[in-house]
Amino acid sequence: MQAARLIPFLSLVGLLLLWVVAATLTDDAQVLPTPWTLVPLFNQELASGELLTHLGATIIRVLWAFALAMTLGTALGLVMGRSAQVNSWLDPWLVIFLNLPALVLIVLCYLWIGLTEAAAITAVTLNKVPNVAVVIREGARALDPDLDAMARVYRMSWLTRMRHVVFPQLAPFITGAARSGVAVIWKIVLVVEFLGRSSGIGFQIHLYFQLFDVAMVLVYAFSFICVMLLVEWLILQPFERSTRRWRTA
């Protein structure tokens, strides 16, 4: 059991060693700096407050987009999974938005709404809602009809049925959608910031990209990757284990 817990750590160490080997073979700090050369740059940005300011701006956008995408996508997927007629009407829309490139939606939102926070969050939300809806729709289709019949026999209210019958069965699907949602949303947020915001990790990456400063690009990129890894390990994975516990009880 202890060895299994060390595997993720050892995997990251292996990735770090691979980076060191690649940087050594490249032997050019302007192309690929070594990990230890990023430490003073990270401390410099942290001390100046720039890193925390831009990191906070990106996290706020990610949280807003994630909350909206999960709420709208879960509601849409549940309705489509429970109603064949609604699914017939909305499935073509879902297919279109699933295949519409994220860059197109981002550009259109900026053109229609303007270079504002609302446009940025709307663009990210619209990109993720279809993915969440597809996952939740499959979960809604897999709901146990016997449990639905039991809820009707006991005349459960709609709220009680959702809380005690539907959502416990949907929990693994919601968790899956949330995990993939966080991974996709923060990447799209960086593109949104790269194209049209004046703050955030994506904005800083755009700035240092123009200066051809690979080291600073990596500092800002890895700072947010570390935050997302903490979210994955401390929140999403424990929640996923708790939602699956009843299946093995």
PALUM-997047 format. One line per 8 residues: number of its first residue (from 1); for each residue x, y, z of N, C-alpha, C, CB. Coordinates in steps of 0.02 Angstrom, whole numbers, plus 50000, padded with zeros to 5 digits. Glycine has a CB too. Layout:
N
NUM) X Y Z X Y Z X Y Z X Y Z ~ ...
end
This chain:
249
1) 50042 49940 50000 50000 50000 50000 50044 50063 50000 49952 50000 50062 ~ 50097 50062 50042 50142 50120 50045 50178 50129 49979 50193 50111 50102 ~ 50197 50073 49948 50232 50077 49883 50187 50107 49830 50255 50007 49861 ~ 50122 50091 49832 50075 50117 49783 50068 50193 49789 50006 50084 49791 ~ 50073 50218 49850 50067 50290 49861 50129 50328 49836 50056 50305 49935 ~ 50185 50292 49832 50246 50324 49808 50250 50328 49732 50306 50287 49835 ~ 50209 50289 49698 50213 50286 49625 50204 50354 49592 50161 50238 49598 ~ 50152 50394 49609 50146 50461 49578 50207 50505 49590 50084 50496 49605
9) 50234 50502 49651 50294 50542 49665 50353 50519 49623 50312 50537 49740 ~ 50364 50454 49618 50419 50427 49578 50409 50444 49504 50424 50351 49587 ~ 50346 50444 49482 50332 50461 49413 50352 50533 49398 50257 50451 49397 ~ 50337 50579 49445 50356 50649 49436 50432 50657 49438 50324 50693 49490 ~ 50465 50619 49480 50539 50621 49482 50567 50598 49416 50566 50577 49540 ~ 50537 50546 49386 50560 50522 49321 50551 50575 49267 50523 50460 49301 ~ 50494 50612 49270 50483 50665 49222 50534 50721 49231 50411 50693 49230 ~ 50550 50737 49294 50600 50788 49309 50669 50768 49282 50603 50802 49385
17) 50687 50704 49292 50751 50680 49266 50753 50683 49190 50764 50608 49290 ~ 50697 50667 49158 50694 50671 49085 50704 50743 49062 50627 50645 49060 ~ 50676 50791 49099 50686 50862 49084 50759 50881 49091 50643 50906 49131 ~ 50791 50857 49144 50862 50873 49155 50905 50845 49099 50886 50845 49223 ~ 50890 50784 49078 50928 50753 49024 50918 50792 48959 50907 50679 49014 ~ 50856 50811 48944 50842 50849 48883 50876 50917 48884 50767 50858 48874 ~ 50875 50951 48942 50908 51016 48948 50983 51009 48941 50890 51049 49015 ~ 51011 50955 48968 51084 50944 48962 51104 50931 48890 51105 50885 49006
25) 51065 50890 48855 51080 50875 48785 51071 50937 48741 51035 50819 48760 ~ 51021 50978 48757 51010 51039 48718 51066 51089 48730 50942 51070 48737 ~ 51086 51095 48794 51141 51139 48814 51131 51211 48790 51207 51112 48786 ~ 51068 51233 48795 51052 51302 48776 50995 51326 48820 51034 51308 48699 ~ 51010 51370 48868 50960 51393 48916 50903 51432 48883 50992 51436 48968 ~ 50916 51460 48823 50864 51497 48789 50814 51451 48755 50895 51544 48737 ~ 50833 51388 48744 50788 51339 48714 50753 51299 48768 50826 51292 48667 ~ 50791 51270 48815 50763 51231 48870 50807 51238 48931 50755 51156 48850
33) 50788 51282 48978 50829 51292 49038 50821 51232 49085 50808 51356 49075 ~ 50869 51222 49128 50865 51169 49178 50816 51189 49234 50935 51154 49207 ~ 50789 51140 49270 50739 51156 49322 50765 51204 49374 50716 51094 49356 ~ 50829 51196 49395 50855 51238 49449 50864 51311 49429 50920 51210 49475 ~ 50869 51324 49364 50875 51394 49343 50809 51431 49349 50901 51398 49271 ~ 50754 51394 49355 50688 51427 49361 50674 51449 49433 50634 51380 49338 ~ 50709 51419 49481 50695 51434 49552 50705 51508 49569 50739 51391 49597 ~ 50762 51539 49553 50768 51611 49569 50718 51655 49532 50839 51635 49552
41) 50700 51635 49471 50649 51674 49433 50581 51667 49467 50645 51649 49360 ~ 50566 51607 49490 50503 51596 49526 50500 51638 49590 50494 51521 49543 ~ 50555 51638 49628 50558 51677 49690 50552 51752 49675 50624 51663 49728 ~ 50582 51773 49620 50578 51844 49600 50507 51865 49585 50623 51857 49539 ~ 50471 51824 49547 50402 51840 49529 50356 51835 49590 50377 51793 49474 ~ 50371 51788 49634 50332 51780 49695 50341 51840 49741 50350 51715 49731 ~ 50403 51862 49748 50418 51919 49792 50388 51984 49766 50494 51927 49800 ~ 50387 51992 49701 50359 52054 49671 50283 52056 49674 50382 52060 49599
49) 50252 51998 49685 50179 51995 49686 50147 51982 49619 50152 52057 49715 ~ 50187 51985 49565 50161 51975 49498 50131 51904 49489 50216 51986 49446 ~ 50167 51855 49514 50145 51786 49505 50078 51773 49539 50197 51737 49533 ~ 50072 51795 49602 50009 51784 49638 49951 51823 49608 50018 51803 49712 ~ 49965 51883 49583 49912 51924 49552 49884 51889 49490 49939 51993 49533 ~ 49928 51868 49446 49906 51837 49384 49879 51766 49396 49963 51835 49333 ~ 49908 51731 49443 49883 51665 49461 49812 51670 49489 49929 51630 49511 ~ 49801 51719 49531 49734 51729 49560 49683 51746 49507 49736 51783 49612
57) 49701 51788 49459 49654 51807 49405 49634 51746 49364 49686 51860 49359 ~ 49682 51702 49350 49667 51642 49311 49624 51594 49351 49731 51607 49289 ~ 49639 51586 49414 49600 51540 49456 49527 51563 49461 49631 51534 49526 ~ 49516 51628 49468 49448 51654 49472 49410 51638 49408 49448 51730 49485 ~ 49442 51648 49351 49409 51632 49287 49394 51558 49281 49453 51655 49228 ~ 49441 51517 49303 49430 51444 49300 49372 51424 49344 49495 51407 49322 ~ 49368 51453 49404 49314 51435 49450 49246 51455 49422 49325 51469 49518 ~ 49241 51516 49395 49178 51538 49366 49157 51494 49308 49184 51611 49342
65) 49203 51482 49262 49187 51442 49203 49170 51370 49223 49246 51442 49153 ~ 49207 51343 49272 49194 51274 49294 49125 51268 49326 49249 51251 49344 ~ 49108 51315 49370 49043 51312 49404 48986 51318 49353 49038 51369 49456 ~ 48992 51364 49306 48939 51373 49256 48934 51313 49210 48951 51437 49215 ~ 48992 51288 49187 48991 51231 49140 48963 51169 49173 49062 51217 49114 ~ 48983 51155 49235 48958 51096 49270 48883 51101 49284 48996 51085 49335 ~ 48861 51161 49305 48789 51169 49320 48746 51162 49257 48777 51238 49352 ~ 48763 51199 49205 48724 51197 49143 48731 51129 49109 48746 51253 49096
73) 48792 51102 49106 48802 51038 49073 48767 50981 49109 48876 51024 49068 ~ 48768 50982 49175 48734 50929 49213 48659 50931 49203 48750 50935 49288 ~ 48630 50991 49206 48558 50999 49195 48539 50977 49124 48536 51072 49206 ~ 48577 50999 49075 48562 50982 49005 48570 50907 48993 48608 51021 48958 ~ 48624 50878 49018 48635 50806 49008 48582 50764 49042 48703 50786 49034 ~ 48561 50785 49102 48509 50747 49138 48443 50748 49100 48500 50776 49208 ~ 48424 50806 49076 48361 50811 49038 48365 50771 48973 48345 50885 49022 ~ 48420 50775 48938 48427 50739 48874 48430 50663 48886 48490 50761 48838
81) 48460 50642 48941 48464 50571 48955 48398 50541 48978 48515 50558 49007 ~ 48355 50582 49007 48291 50558 49033 48234 50565 48983 48273 50594 49097 ~ 48243 50608 48934 48189 50620 48885 48215 50609 48815 48161 50692 48893 ~ 48189 50557 48781 48210 50542 48713 48190 50598 48665 48179 50476 48689 ~ 48133 50630 48678 48109 50683 48634 48155 50744 48638 48037 50702 48651 ~ 48172 50764 48699 48218 50820 48708 48286 50805 48677 48226 50838 48783 ~ 48308 50743 48686 48372 50723 48658 48372 50727 48581 48390 50651 48680 ~ 48316 50709 48550 48311 50712 48477 48317 50784 48453 48245 50682 48454
89) 48289 50831 48491 48292 50901 48470 48361 50931 48481 48240 50941 48508 ~ 48391 50915 48538 48453 50949 48557 48517 50913 48536 48454 50958 48631 ~ 48512 50850 48518 48573 50813 48499 48611 50845 48441 48554 50741 48481 ~ 48577 50869 48387 48615 50902 48334 48652 50965 48358 48568 50922 48277 ~ 48621 51003 48404 48655 51061 48431 48718 51039 48469 48607 51101 48478 ~ 48710 50985 48507 48766 50960 48547 48824 50939 48502 48743 50902 48591 ~ 48808 50904 48448 48859 50882 48402 48896 50941 48371 48829 50837 48347 ~ 48857 50993 48352 48888 51053 48322 48936 51086 48370 48834 51103 48300
97) 48914 51097 48432 48957 51131 48481 49016 51088 48502 48917 51151 48542 ~ 49008 51021 48501 49064 50977 48517 49119 50982 48465 49040 50905 48523 ~ 49100 50994 48402 49148 50996 48348 49169 51067 48328 49121 50960 48289 ~ 49140 51116 48361 49159 51186 48347 49225 51201 48383 49103 51235 48369 ~ 49277 51221 48347 49342 51234 48379 49337 51286 48434 49393 51256 48327 ~ 49374 51274 48488 49373 51321 48544 49395 51391 48523 49419 51296 48600 ~ 49443 51395 48478 49469 51460 48456 49414 51500 48422 49528 51450 48408 ~ 49371 51466 48383 49316 51501 48348 49268 51532 48399 49278 51453 48301
105) 49249 51493 48450 49203 51519 48501 49234 51578 48539 49183 51463 48549 ~ 49298 51572 48555 49331 51626 48591 49331 51690 48550 49403 51606 48608 ~ 49350 51685 48487 49352 51744 48444 49283 51774 48435 49382 51726 48375 ~ 49232 51732 48424 49164 51757 48415 49138 51793 48478 49117 51700 48396 ~ 49152 51764 48536 49130 51796 48598 49163 51863 48608 49145 51750 48658 ~ 49227 51868 48591 49261 51933 48596 49233 51983 48546 49336 51924 48585 ~ 49216 51959 48486 49188 52005 48435 49117 52027 48454 49187 51971 48367 ~ 49077 51982 48480 49007 51998 48495 48999 52035 48561 48966 51934 48496
113) 49036 52014 48613 49027 52042 48680 49079 52095 48695 49030 51986 48732 ~ 49138 52088 48666 49192 52135 48680 49247 52102 48721 49165 52197 48717 ~ 49302 52136 48729 49359 52109 48767 49347 52119 48842 49425 52144 48746 ~ 49299 52081 48868 49278 52088 48938 49283 52021 48974 49206 52115 48942 ~ 49276 52025 49040 49276 51964 49080 49217 51919 49063 49275 51981 49155 ~ 49160 51951 49050 49100 51913 49032 49111 51872 48968 49040 51959 49023 ~ 49143 51903 48919 49157 51868 48856 49205 51811 48868 49186 51917 48804 ~ 49256 51822 48908 49305 51769 48922 49273 51709 48956 49362 51797 48965
121) 49234 51722 49008 49203 51667 49045 49150 51632 49003 49173 51692 49111 ~ 49112 51671 48964 49062 51642 48919 49094 51596 48868 49022 51697 48883 ~ 49149 51617 48839 49184 51576 48789 49207 51510 48819 49243 51613 48761 ~ 49235 51512 48878 49260 51450 48910 49201 51405 48928 49302 51467 48973 ~ 49148 51435 48955 49089 51395 48975 49058 51360 48915 49037 51440 49009 ~ 49049 51397 48860 49018 51367 48800 49061 51311 48772 49007 51421 48747 ~ 49126 51316 48781 49170 51263 48756 49164 51199 48797 49242 51286 48757 ~ 49148 51205 48862 49147 51146 48905 49078 51116 48916 49176 51164 48971
129) 49025 51155 48912 48957 51130 48925 48941 51067 48884 48906 51184 48911 ~ 48954 51066 48818 48937 51005 48779 48972 50942 48805 48955 51016 48707 ~ 49035 50948 48825 49071 50889 48851 49039 50862 48915 49144 50907 48863 ~ 49022 50908 48960 48989 50888 49022 48922 50856 49007 48981 50948 49070 ~ 48884 50886 48962 48817 50861 48945 48821 50790 48917 48783 50908 48895 ~ 48869 50776 48875 48876 50709 48846 48889 50657 48900 48932 50708 48795 ~ 48934 50672 48947 48950 50625 49001 48889 50613 49046 49009 50650 49042 ~ 48856 50667 49065 48798 50661 49110 48740 50627 49075 48777 50730 49137
137) 48732 50639 49010 48678 50605 48972 48687 50529 48974 48678 50629 48899 ~ 48748 50506 48966 48759 50434 48970 48745 50407 49040 48832 50417 48950 ~ 48762 50447 49091 48746 50427 49158 48671 50424 49171 48778 50474 49208 ~ 48634 50473 49144 48561 50474 49152 48528 50415 49117 48532 50539 49125 ~ 48557 50394 49061 48530 50335 49026 48543 50270 49064 48560 50331 48957 ~ 48594 50271 49106 48612 50210 49142 48579 50205 49211 48688 50207 49151 ~ 48536 50253 49228 48502 50251 49292 48459 50188 49299 48458 50314 49302 ~ 48458 50160 49359 48421 50098 49371 48346 50111 49372 48443 50066 49439
145) 48307 50081 49326 48234 50093 49325 48199 50067 49387 48204 50061 49264 ~ 48227 50015 49418 48196 49988 49479 48197 50038 49536 48231 49924 49500 ~ 48251 50077 49539 48255 50128 49591 48206 50185 49577 48326 50156 49597 ~ 48195 50200 49513 48144 50249 49495 48074 50225 49516 48145 50263 49419 ~ 48062 50161 49504 47997 50132 49523 47987 50135 49598 47990 50059 49498 ~ 48040 50121 49636 48036 50124 49708 48020 50195 49732 48102 50100 49740 ~ 48052 50245 49699 48040 50315 49717 47967 50334 49705 48086 50362 49678 ~ 47938 50308 49650 47868 50323 49636 47821 50289 49687 47849 50301 49565
153) 47838 50227 49706 47797 50190 49754 47796 50228 49821 47824 50119 49764 ~ 47853 50253 49842 47857 50289 49906 47838 50363 49898 47928 50284 49934 ~ 47817 50382 49838 47794 50450 49825 47844 50503 49848 47727 50462 49859 ~ 47905 50493 49829 47957 50541 49846 47947 50605 49808 48027 50513 49833 ~ 47962 50661 49839 47959 50725 49804 48016 50728 49753 47963 50784 49854 ~ 48010 50776 49707 48063 50782 49655 48131 50794 49686 48046 50839 49606 ~ 48134 50837 49737 48197 50854 49769 48226 50794 49805 48188 50912 49817 ~ 48184 50756 49840 48207 50696 49876 48232 50643 49827 48151 50667 49919
161) 48197 50636 49771 48217 50587 49720 48285 50606 49691 48164 50582 49664 ~ 48294 50671 49676 48358 50692 49649 48414 50679 49699 48356 50767 49630 ~ 48401 50694 49762 48454 50690 49813 48473 50619 49831 48432 50726 49875 ~ 48423 50575 49837 48436 50508 49863 48435 50452 49810 48385 50492 49915 ~ 48409 50466 49751 48404 50413 49700 48447 50430 49639 48332 50403 49679 ~ 48438 50490 49612 48470 50507 49548 48544 50525 49557 48434 50564 49515 ~ 48558 50574 49600 48627 50599 49605 48677 50549 49633 48628 50661 49647 ~ 48657 50504 49680 48706 50452 49700 48727 50408 49641 48676 50409 49755
169) 48681 50393 49595 48698 50353 49537 48739 50393 49486 48635 50326 49504 ~ 48726 50458 49483 48762 50501 49435 48830 50523 49461 48720 50561 49419 ~ 48844 50513 49526 48905 50540 49556 48968 50521 49518 48910 50517 49626 ~ 48978 50457 49498 49039 50441 49460 49044 50478 49394 49043 50366 49447 ~ 48987 50488 49361 48988 50525 49297 49002 50599 49309 48920 50516 49261 ~ 48973 50627 49362 48986 50697 49378 49060 50707 49395 48941 50721 49437 ~ 49088 50659 49433 49158 50663 49451 49203 50659 49389 49177 50608 49500 ~ 49186 50613 49344 49224 50608 49281 49221 50672 49240 49199 50550 49240
177) 49161 50700 49236 49153 50763 49199 49191 50819 49232 49079 50781 49192 ~ 49192 50820 49299 49228 50872 49335 49303 50867 49325 49211 50869 49410 ~ 49329 50806 49327 49401 50797 49319 49425 50818 49250 49420 50723 49332 ~ 49388 50795 49200 49406 50815 49132 49392 50889 49121 49369 50773 49079 ~ 49340 50914 49156 49321 50984 49149 49376 51031 49174 49258 50998 49187 ~ 49404 51016 49232 49457 51058 49259 49517 51059 49211 49479 51033 49328 ~ 49534 50999 49185 49592 50994 49140 49583 51035 49077 49606 50922 49123 ~ 49521 51032 49049 49508 51066 48986 49498 51141 48997 49447 51036 48951
185) 49461 51159 49050 49442 51228 49061 49503 51272 49072 49395 51234 49121 ~ 49551 51249 49112 49607 51294 49126 49650 51304 49064 49650 51265 49183 ~ 49652 51254 49019 49689 51263 48957 49654 51313 48912 49697 51195 48920 ~ 49588 51311 48910 49551 51359 48869 49556 51429 48899 49477 51337 48862 ~ 49555 51432 48965 49563 51497 48999 49629 51530 48979 49558 51490 49076 ~ 49682 51490 48975 49747 51518 48955 49744 51546 48884 49802 51465 48960 ~ 49708 51512 48839 49701 51537 48770 49661 51602 48770 49666 51484 48725 ~ 49608 51604 48809 49567 51664 48815 49609 51723 48840 49508 51653 48863
193) 49650 51710 48890 49693 51763 48917 49747 51782 48867 49726 51741 48983 ~ 49773 51734 48831 49824 51745 48781 49799 51793 48727 49847 51679 48749 ~ 49735 51784 48709 49707 51823 48652 49678 51891 48671 49653 51782 48619 ~ 49651 51896 48733 49615 51958 48744 49608 51983 48815 49550 51951 48717 ~ 49651 51961 48862 49646 51988 48929 49712 52023 48948 49629 51932 48980 ~ 49709 52064 48998 49769 52101 49020 49794 52076 49088 49753 52176 49024 ~ 49772 52017 49107 49796 51986 49169 49788 51911 49162 49756 52013 49231 ~ 49820 51874 49207 49815 51802 49206 49878 51768 49180 49756 51782 49164
201) 49882 51703 49192 49940 51664 49171 49948 51666 49095 49933 51592 49195 ~ 49892 51661 49058 49895 51663 48985 49922 51729 48959 49827 51650 48956 ~ 49903 51784 48992 49928 51849 48972 50004 51853 48982 49893 51905 49012 ~ 50028 51827 49039 50100 51829 49052 50138 51784 49004 50113 51807 49124 ~ 50110 51726 48987 50142 51682 48938 50147 51717 48870 50103 51616 48932 ~ 50093 51753 48852 50094 51791 48790 50149 51845 48791 50025 51824 48777 ~ 50155 51879 48848 50205 51932 48855 50276 51904 48846 50199 51965 48923 ~ 50290 51849 48881 50358 51821 48878 50370 51782 48814 50371 51776 48938
209) 50317 51760 48781 50324 51730 48715 50349 51783 48665 50256 51701 48691 ~ 50322 51844 48670 50345 51897 48627 50418 51916 48639 50301 51959 48636 ~ 50441 51904 48702 50510 51919 48719 50556 51858 48709 50515 51943 48792 ~ 50528 51803 48685 50565 51740 48675 50600 51718 48740 50617 51749 48619 ~ 50565 51728 48797 50593 51709 48862 50562 51643 48884 50579 51765 48915 ~ 50595 51587 48865 50569 51520 48879 50565 51508 48955 50613 51467 48846 ~ 50615 51531 48992 50617 51519 49064 50556 51549 49099 50681 51549 49094 ~ 50538 51611 49083 50480 51642 49115 50415 51610 49093 50479 51717 49100
217) 50411 51589 49031 50352 51552 49008 50343 51489 49050 50358 51533 48933 ~ 50398 51453 49063 50394 51392 49103 50377 51407 49175 50460 51354 49099 ~ 50403 51462 49203 50388 51481 49272 50313 51490 49281 50425 51545 49292 ~ 50281 51528 49237 50209 51541 49244 50168 51479 49227 50189 51599 49199 ~ 50190 51441 49178 50153 51380 49160 50154 51329 49216 50182 51349 49096 ~ 50213 51317 49244 50219 51267 49297 50187 51289 49362 50291 51250 49309 ~ 50184 51354 49374 50151 51377 49436 50077 51358 49436 50158 51454 49442 ~ 50045 51364 49377 49975 51347 49375 49965 51271 49370 49941 51381 49315
225) 50011 51236 49337 50007 51163 49336 50010 51135 49406 50064 51134 49292 ~ 50053 51164 49448 50058 51142 49518 49992 51151 49555 50114 51180 49554 ~ 49959 51208 49543 49894 51220 49575 49843 51167 49552 49868 51290 49558 ~ 49842 51151 49487 49795 51102 49461 49810 51032 49487 49796 51103 49385 ~ 49874 51016 49496 49891 50951 49525 49866 50946 49598 49967 50940 49522 ~ 49872 51000 49635 49847 51000 49704 49771 50991 49705 49866 51065 49739 ~ 49736 51024 49660 49663 51016 49655 49645 50944 49639 49634 51064 49601 ~ 49682 50914 49593 49670 50845 49573 49682 50797 49632 49716 50825 49515
233) 49738 50805 49666 49756 50757 49719 49718 50768 49784 49829 50762 49732 ~ 49704 50831 49801 49674 50846 49866 49598 50850 49865 49701 50911 49891 ~ 49569 50862 49805 49496 50870 49802 49463 50818 49756 49479 50941 49776 ~ 49484 50816 49693 49448 50775 49645 49457 50700 49657 49470 50792 49575 ~ 49518 50678 49668 49529 50606 49678 49497 50581 49743 49603 50592 49680 ~ 49503 50617 49800 49467 50594 49860 49391 50593 49850 49484 50638 49919 ~ 49364 50644 49814 49292 50645 49802 49271 50586 49759 49272 50711 49768 ~ 49312 50569 49709 49297 50513 49666 49296 50448 49705 49347 50508 49609
241) 49345 50439 49749 49346 50378 49790 49286 50374 49836 49410 50375 49833 ~ 49265 50430 49863 49206 50429 49908 49142 50414 49870 49199 50496 49943 ~ 49136 50436 49807 49075 50423 49769 49071 50351 49746 49071 50470 49709 ~ 49127 50317 49742 49128 50247 49720 49126 50198 49778 49188 50233 49678 ~ 49131 50224 49839 49136 50180 49898 49074 50137 49907 49148 50221 49960 ~ 49015 50165 49892 48953 50128 49904 48947 50067 49857 48894 50174 49895 ~ 48982 50069 49800 48978 50013 49754 49015 49951 49779 49005 50033 49686 ~ 49064 49962 49823 49102 49905 49849 49086 49890 49922 49177 49919 49841
249) 49037 49927 49949 49020 49917 50020 48983 49851 50029 48977 49976 50046
end
